[in-house]
């Protein structure tokens, strides 16, 4: 009768951060505008750590680049992403 662990975390945690690879093994982007899978807790992720960057997720704006690995610029990161990336000026 109770919700599962992931739902409890999504509903009750103060901050949700995700750690993942930026692309699939064949190079397709995992950072996308809209998730194609059912979501446990939509809209709760605030930060995403990938092997290429750190992204903040800001309501109304989307993905904001916080940090990028050495040797990769914003244009290169954008080319590997399926969602528009923003920067803070």
C-alpha positions in Angstrom: 0.0 0.0 0.0 3.0 2.4 0.3 4.9 4.0 -2.5 8.3 2.7 -3.6 11.7 4.0 -2.6 12.3 6.1 -5.7 8.9 7.8 -5.2 9.7 8.5 -1.6 13.0 10.1 -2.5 11.4 12.2 -5.3 8.7 13.5 -3.0 10.6 13.9 0.2 14.2 14.9 -0.6 15.3 18.5 -0.4 17.5 18.2 -3.5 17.7 15.5 -6.2 20.9 15.2 -8.2 21.5 12.8 -11.1 24.8 11.2 -12.1 25.0 9.7 -15.6 26.9 9.5 -18.8 26.2 12.3 -21.2 25.7 10.0 -24.2 24.8 6.4 -25.0 27.5 3.9 -26.0 26.8 4.7 -29.6 27.0 8.5 -29.1 23.4 9.5 -28.9 22.5 12.2 -26.4 21.1 11.3 -23.0 20.5 15.0 -22.2 17.2 15.6 -24.0 14.3 18.1 -24.0 11.8 15.5 -23.0 12.2 12.1 -21.4 10.9 9.1 -23.3 10.4 6.9 -20.3 7.8 7.1 -17.6 8.9 9.4 -14.8 8.8 8.6 -11.0 8.9 12.2 -9.9 8.7 14.8 -12.8 10.3 18.2 -12.2 12.3 17.4 -9.1 15.9 17.1 -10.4 17.9 20.2 -9.8 21.4 19.2 -10.9 22.8 16.7 -13.4 26.4 15.4 -13.2 27.7 13.8 -16.4 31.1 12.6 -17.5 31.3 15.9 -19.6 29.7 18.6 -17.5 27.6 19.7 -14.6 24.2 21.1 -15.4 21.7 22.9 -13.2 18.0 22.4 -14.1 16.2 25.6 -13.7 12.4 25.9 -14.1 11.4 27.9 -17.1 14.9 27.9 -18.5 16.1 24.3 -18.7 19.7 23.1 -18.6 22.2 25.7 -17.4 25.9 24.7 -17.8 27.7 25.1 -14.5 31.0 23.4 -15.5 32.6 21.6 -18.5 35.5 19.2 -18.6 38.8 20.5 -19.8 39.3 20.4 -23.5 35.6 20.7 -24.4 33.9 24.0 -25.2 30.2 25.0 -25.1 29.7 24.4 -28.8 31.2 20.9 -28.6 29.0 20.1 -25.5 25.9 21.4 -27.3 26.7 19.1 -30.3 26.6 16.1 -27.9 23.3 17.2 -26.3 19.7 16.7 -27.4 18.5 19.7 -25.4 19.4 23.4 -25.6 22.1 24.3 -23.1 22.2 27.8 -21.5 24.9 29.7 -19.7 24.9 32.3 -17.0 26.3 35.6 -18.3 
